[in-house]
Amino acid sequence: MPPSICLLRLSALGDVTHVVPLVRTIQRAWPDAPLHWVIDRAGFRLLEGLEGVTFHVYDKASGLAGMRALRRALPGRFDALLQLQLSARANLLSAFVPARRRIGYDRSRSKELHGLFIRERIPDRPGLQHVLDVIGSFAEPLGLRQDRVEWNLPVPEAAREWARAQWPEDGTPVLMVSPCSSHARRNWRAERYAALADHAAARGWRVVLCGGRSGRERRTADAILAAMRAPALDLVGKDTLKQLPALLERADLLVTPDSGPMHIANAMGTRVLGLHAATDPARSGPYSDRRYCVARSDAAARRYLGKPASALRWGTKIEHEGVMDLVTVDDAIEAFERYRADHGR
């Protein structure tokens, strides 16, 4: 009998995307294994329909009452819980998931009393590792190894039809701009996005803006459009989380800070011009291809923390006011031109 496994990872969109290859690794080894996933509403909206997985949605606003309700909804005791999140809330929530084995992070990455809620740990490997590789190492206590990274996100055909309707298939390369992270200090200045977008438009590219429905995203998009000389297609706030992967799939190149759309685009096979100063692309950049990222995290670490990025503890962020100003327009244009040189666009 394959083991019954529960994964606990609530957020954010990029990180739940990083968990999908772990799901695929488990499914390749045990196609009939009962897989359950405790997730938040946004993650569920993105991944609903992921085959072979039963989702249990936890509303963060529901507090302890929601945790007790989750416990009642679970089918019983699992063979293994993979506690994939280090936050205090997620650690407490994990106590409501009955499991024979409770597997969590190694000691060097643990925080928020994580060690009190687990009994086993993933291997402790020193040095910088990408988040996706760290999550993938949760397969190892199960006797598996993530030797292949596979997503196959569940994207309905209706979502692809919607994405295809947004602009014509006329051979024009597309630079998509997703300007906002959920962490405000990771975000680049609107006028710099506009300068990069105008450069792309002058090279014959179509510019498309995408983003969510928050006031900050709308204001940022408006500021970019106001600063641009060239026209752009404004799709900010117009897609759903099911349509977002299909939209990103149609882009040739996505420019974005460290954000959920970065990792969703990567999972869909789209190249990413990642803007990194507050975070290290080696840890949290687009997993498959970081050739077109701007990496200023080492300069940021030296300026704000007094040490090189290589000396920082895993997971350290450099989210200081003004840190993203270390990424210049020239940096981004150079990365864009690297993409053009490689792809003849």
C-alpha positions as CSV (number, residue, x, y, z in Angstrom):
1,M,0.0,0.0,0.0
2,P,1.4,3.5,-0.9
3,P,1.6,5.8,2.1
4,S,-1.1,8.5,2.7
5,I,0.6,11.9,2.7
6,C,-0.5,15.4,3.7
7,L,1.3,18.4,2.5
8,L,1.0,21.7,4.4
9,R,1.8,24.9,2.4
10,L,-0.5,27.8,2.6
11,S,1.2,30.6,0.6
12,A,2.5,32.4,-1.3
13,L,1.7,31.7,-5.0
14,G,5.3,31.3,-5.9
15,D,5.9,28.9,-3.1
16,V,2.9,26.7,-3.8
17,T,4.1,26.6,-7.4
18,H,7.4,25.3,-6.1
19,V,5.6,22.5,-4.3
20,V,4.0,21.0,-7.5
21,P,7.2,19.3,-8.6
22,L,7.3,17.5,-5.2
23,V,3.8,16.3,-5.8
24,R,4.8,15.0,-9.2
25,T,7.8,13.2,-7.7
26,I,5.6,11.5,-5.2
27,Q,3.0,10.6,-7.9
28,R,5.7,9.1,-10.2
29,A,6.8,6.8,-7.4
30,W,3.3,6.0,-6.0
31,P,0.6,6.8,-8.6
32,D,-2.1,5.6,-6.2
33,A,-0.9,7.3,-3.0
34,P,-3.6,9.3,-1.3
35,L,-2.3,12.9,-1.4
36,H,-3.9,15.7,0.6
37,W,-2.8,19.4,0.6
38,V,-3.7,22.0,3.2
39,I,-3.6,25.3,1.3
40,D,-5.0,28.8,1.4
41,R,-7.7,30.2,-0.9
42,A,-5.4,31.9,-3.4
43,G,-3.2,28.8,-3.8
44,F,-6.3,26.7,-4.3
45,R,-7.7,29.0,-7.0
46,L,-4.4,28.6,-8.8
47,L,-4.0,24.8,-8.4
48,E,-7.6,23.6,-8.3
49,G,-7.9,20.6,-10.6
50,L,-4.4,19.3,-9.9
51,E,-4.9,15.7,-10.5
52,G,-4.6,13.1,-7.7
53,V,-4.6,15.8,-4.9
54,T,-7.4,16.4,-2.4
55,F,-7.2,20.0,-1.2
56,H,-8.3,21.3,2.2
57,V,-8.6,25.1,2.2
58,Y,-7.7,26.9,5.4
59,D,-8.8,30.5,5.7
60,K,-6.1,32.4,7.6
61,A,-8.8,34.7,9.1
62,S,-10.6,31.8,10.7
63,G,-7.9,31.3,13.4
64,L,-8.2,28.5,15.9
65,A,-11.8,27.8,14.9
66,G,-10.7,27.2,11.4
67,M,-7.9,24.9,12.6
68,R,-10.4,22.8,14.5
69,A,-12.7,22.7,11.5
70,L,-9.8,21.5,9.4
71,R,-9.1,18.7,11.8
72,R,-12.7,17.5,11.6
73,A,-12.6,17.6,7.7
74,L,-9.4,15.5,7.4
75,P,-10.0,11.8,6.6
76,G,-8.0,10.4,9.6
77,R,-4.4,9.8,10.5
78,F,-1.8,10.2,7.6
79,D,1.3,8.1,7.3
80,A,3.3,11.3,6.8
81,L,2.8,15.1,7.1
82,L,5.2,17.2,5.1
83,Q,5.3,20.5,7.0
84,L,6.5,22.8,4.2
85,Q,6.0,26.2,5.8
86,L,7.9,27.8,8.6
87,S,5.5,30.6,9.8
88,A,4.1,30.5,13.3
89,R,0.6,30.1,12.0
90,A,1.5,27.2,9.7
91,N,3.4,25.5,12.5
92,L,0.4,25.8,14.9
93,L,-1.9,24.6,12.1
94,S,0.2,21.5,11.6
95,A,-0.6,20.4,15.2
96,F,-4.2,19.8,14.0
97,V,-3.1,17.4,11.3
98,P,-2.7,13.8,12.7
99,A,0.2,11.9,11.2
100,R,2.5,9.1,12.2
101,R,5.5,10.8,10.7
102,R,6.0,14.6,10.9
103,I,8.7,15.9,8.6
104,G,10.0,19.4,8.6
105,Y,13.0,21.6,7.7
106,D,16.6,21.1,8.8
107,R,17.8,23.0,11.8
108,S,19.7,25.7,9.9
109,R,16.4,26.8,8.2
110,S,14.1,26.3,11.2
111,K,12.4,29.3,12.8
112,E,9.1,30.2,14.6
113,L,9.4,27.1,16.9
114,H,9.3,24.8,13.9
115,G,11.2,22.1,15.7
116,L,8.4,21.7,18.3
117,F,5.9,20.6,15.7
118,I,8.0,18.0,13.7
119,R,9.9,14.7,14.5
120,E,12.0,14.3,11.4
121,R,14.0,16.8,9.3
122,I,15.1,17.0,5.7
123,P,18.8,16.8,5.0
124,D,20.8,19.8,6.3
125,R,22.8,20.9,3.2
126,P,25.0,24.0,3.8
127,G,25.3,26.7,1.1
128,L,22.7,28.4,-1.0
129,Q,19.9,26.3,-2.4
130,H,16.9,27.4,-4.5
131,V,13.6,27.2,-2.6
132,L,12.3,24.6,-5.1
133,D,15.3,22.3,-4.4
134,V,14.8,22.6,-0.7
135,I,11.1,21.8,-1.0
136,G,12.1,18.9,-3.3
137,S,14.3,17.4,-0.6
138,F,11.1,16.6,1.4
139,A,11.0,13.6,-0.8
140,E,14.1,12.1,0.7
141,P,12.8,11.1,4.1
142,L,10.1,9.2,2.1
143,G,12.9,7.2,0.4
144,L,12.5,9.2,-2.9
145,R,14.6,11.7,-4.8
146,Q,13.4,14.6,-6.9
147,D,15.6,14.0,-9.9
148,R,13.2,15.6,-12.4
149,V,11.3,18.9,-12.1
150,E,7.8,18.8,-13.6
151,W,4.9,21.1,-13.2
152,N,2.0,20.6,-15.7
153,L,-0.1,23.2,-13.9
154,P,-3.9,22.6,-14.3
155,V,-4.8,25.2,-16.9
156,P,-8.3,24.8,-18.3
157,E,-8.8,25.2,-22.1
158,A,-11.3,28.0,-21.4
159,A,-8.4,30.0,-19.7
160,R,-6.2,29.5,-22.8
161,E,-9.1,30.6,-25.0
162,W,-9.4,33.8,-23.0
163,A,-5.7,34.4,-23.2
164,R,-5.6,33.9,-26.9
165,A,-8.4,36.5,-27.3
166,Q,-6.4,39.3,-25.7
167,W,-4.1,40.1,-28.7
168,P,-3.6,38.6,-32.2
169,E,-1.2,35.8,-33.1
170,D,0.7,38.0,-35.5
171,G,4.3,37.1,-34.8
172,T,5.0,40.2,-32.7
173,P,7.2,39.3,-29.7
174,V,5.5,40.1,-26.3
175,L,7.2,41.7,-23.3
176,M,4.8,41.2,-20.4
177,V,5.2,43.5,-17.4
178,S,4.0,42.2,-14.0
179,P,5.2,45.1,-11.8
180,C,4.2,44.2,-8.3
181,S,5.3,41.8,-5.7
182,S,3.2,41.3,-2.5
183,H,6.2,42.8,-0.7
184,A,6.3,46.5,-1.6
185,R,10.0,47.0,-1.1
186,R,10.7,44.4,-3.8
187,N,9.0,46.6,-6.4
188,W,10.8,48.7,-9.0
189,R,9.9,52.3,-9.9
190,A,7.1,52.8,-12.4
191,E,9.2,55.2,-14.5
192,R,11.9,52.5,-14.9
193,Y,9.4,49.9,-16.1
194,A,8.2,52.5,-18.5
195,A,11.7,53.2,-19.9
196,L,12.3,49.4,-20.4
197,A,8.9,49.0,-22.0
198,D,9.5,51.9,-24.4
199,H,12.9,50.4,-25.3
200,A,11.1,47.1,-26.1
201,A,8.4,48.8,-28.1
202,A,11.1,50.7,-30.1
203,R,12.5,47.2,-31.0
204,G,9.1,46.1,-32.4
205,W,7.8,44.3,-29.3
206,R,4.2,44.4,-28.0
207,V,4.0,45.5,-24.3
208,V,1.4,43.9,-22.1
209,L,0.8,44.9,-18.5
210,C,-0.7,42.3,-16.1
211,G,-1.4,42.2,-12.4
212,G,-4.1,41.7,-9.7
213,R,-7.0,43.8,-8.5
214,S,-5.3,45.6,-5.6
215,G,-5.2,49.4,-5.4
216,R,-1.4,49.3,-5.4
217,E,-1.3,47.3,-8.6
218,R,-3.7,49.6,-10.3
219,R,-1.8,52.7,-9.3
220,T,1.5,51.2,-10.4
221,A,0.1,50.3,-13.8
222,D,-1.4,53.7,-14.2
223,A,1.9,55.3,-13.4
224,I,3.7,53.1,-15.9
225,L,1.2,53.9,-18.7
226,A,1.4,57.6,-17.9
227,A,5.2,57.5,-18.2
228,M,5.4,55.5,-21.4
229,R,5.6,57.1,-24.8
230,A,4.5,53.9,-26.6
231,P,1.1,52.2,-26.3
232,A,0.6,49.1,-24.1
233,L,-2.1,46.6,-23.6
234,D,-3.5,47.0,-20.1
235,L,-4.8,43.7,-18.6
236,V,-4.2,44.6,-14.9
237,G,-7.1,43.3,-12.8
238,K,-8.8,41.6,-15.8
239,D,-7.6,38.0,-15.4
240,T,-8.4,35.3,-12.8
241,L,-5.8,33.1,-11.1
242,K,-6.9,30.3,-13.5
243,Q,-6.3,32.6,-16.5
244,L,-3.0,34.0,-15.2
245,P,-0.8,30.9,-16.2
246,A,-2.4,30.9,-19.7
247,L,-1.7,34.7,-20.0
248,L,1.9,34.3,-18.9
249,E,2.4,31.4,-21.2
250,R,1.7,33.7,-24.2
251,A,4.5,36.1,-23.3
252,D,8.0,35.7,-24.8
253,L,9.6,37.5,-21.8
254,L,8.1,38.5,-18.5
255,V,9.7,41.4,-16.5
256,T,8.9,41.3,-12.8
257,P,10.4,41.5,-9.3
258,D,10.5,38.4,-7.1
259,S,6.8,37.5,-7.2
260,G,4.2,34.8,-7.8
261,P,3.9,35.6,-11.5
262,M,7.7,35.1,-11.9
263,H,7.4,31.4,-10.7
264,I,4.1,30.7,-12.5
265,A,5.6,32.0,-15.8
266,N,8.7,29.8,-15.2
267,A,6.4,26.8,-14.7
268,M,4.6,27.6,-17.9
269,G,7.9,27.7,-19.9
270,T,8.1,31.5,-20.3
271,R,11.5,33.2,-19.8
272,V,11.8,35.8,-17.1
273,L,13.7,39.0,-16.7
274,G,13.8,39.0,-12.9
275,L,14.6,42.2,-11.0
276,H,16.5,41.2,-7.9
277,A,18.0,43.3,-5.1
278,A,15.9,42.5,-2.1
279,T,16.2,38.8,-2.7
280,D,18.8,36.5,-4.3
281,P,17.9,35.0,-7.7
282,A,20.0,31.9,-6.8
283,R,17.6,31.2,-4.0
284,S,14.3,32.6,-5.3
285,G,14.7,33.5,-9.0
286,P,13.0,31.7,-11.9
287,Y,14.1,28.1,-11.4
288,S,14.6,26.9,-14.9
289,D,16.6,29.8,-16.5
290,R,18.1,32.8,-14.7
291,R,20.2,34.1,-17.6
292,Y,18.0,37.1,-18.0
293,C,17.8,38.2,-14.3
294,V,19.4,41.3,-13.0
295,A,21.2,40.3,-9.8
296,R,22.0,43.2,-7.4
297,S,21.4,41.2,-4.1
298,D,25.1,41.1,-3.3
299,A,25.5,44.8,-3.6
300,A,22.4,45.2,-1.5
301,A,23.7,42.8,1.2
302,R,26.9,44.7,1.4
303,R,25.2,48.1,1.6
304,Y,22.4,47.3,4.0
305,L,23.7,44.4,6.0
306,G,27.5,44.8,5.8
307,K,28.3,41.4,4.4
308,P,28.2,39.6,1.1
309,A,25.0,37.8,0.0
310,S,26.9,34.5,0.3
311,A,27.4,35.1,4.1
312,L,23.7,35.6,4.8
313,R,21.5,33.0,6.4
314,W,19.3,31.1,4.0
315,G,16.0,33.0,3.6
316,T,17.4,36.4,4.6
317,K,15.7,39.2,2.7
318,I,17.1,42.7,2.2
319,E,13.8,44.5,2.0
320,H,15.1,48.0,2.9
321,E,13.6,51.2,1.6
322,G,15.2,52.1,-1.7
323,V,17.0,48.7,-2.2
324,M,15.4,48.2,-5.7
325,D,17.0,51.4,-6.9
326,L,20.2,49.4,-7.2
327,V,18.6,47.8,-10.3
328,T,19.0,50.4,-13.0
329,V,17.2,50.9,-16.3
330,D,20.5,50.1,-18.1
331,D,20.7,46.8,-16.1
332,A,17.2,45.8,-17.3
333,I,17.8,46.9,-20.9
334,E,21.1,44.9,-21.0
335,A,19.2,41.8,-19.8
336,F,16.5,42.4,-22.4
337,E,19.1,42.6,-25.1
338,R,20.7,39.4,-23.9
339,Y,17.3,37.7,-24.5
340,R,17.0,39.2,-27.9
341,A,20.5,38.1,-28.9
342,D,19.8,34.6,-27.7
343,H,16.4,34.3,-29.5
344,G,16.8,36.5,-32.5
345,R,13.9,38.7,-31.6
